């Protein structure tokens, strides 16, 4: 089960999250989302736990718990929504032809 962990301090590391969630079961993966331009944390992560019961226990125990001075928001990750792609690649060319 994949969990979303939000409201993270920018100093929080993947190891911090691994240690926190492993108190409630085996962690398969931790993915801290980083900004491509700055290389800094974006303030959220995904934690994957293979056992659903352990994931639910971790979610119940950690949601609202303070880490790095911030109350964590933990819930089940939802599938990524499709976003409309920007269109009009040839539109600029058409505008110049007028």
Steps between C-alpha positions, in 0.01 A plus 500: 500500500634841405463782752520873439690692769452876489592812695860385534772729626746580222774345715326159518693222324396165353684332789293698753181374336632144471580495874163650593289261290703189585375534858170370358616241246725423207557788259552403135584846363524866599491767229556858614389738225769751403478818293682448169632855480622553858558143615314578824214304652149585380359420845335166423590137446359157423561200725420152371424218743419152365276397791168687489430448872841646591441792263164575663659479846778737393249742347291506819803543726696757299226724357514822702825401672767769513826454312747785456258743662213424259190285538511231231207426270493129412238332283470245223655625179257556214587427137652793317241703311543558131577861420425657165810536291583842364409522136582735220852400405436616143280786610793738536607423146148569376496837680821610327366416155223758515 
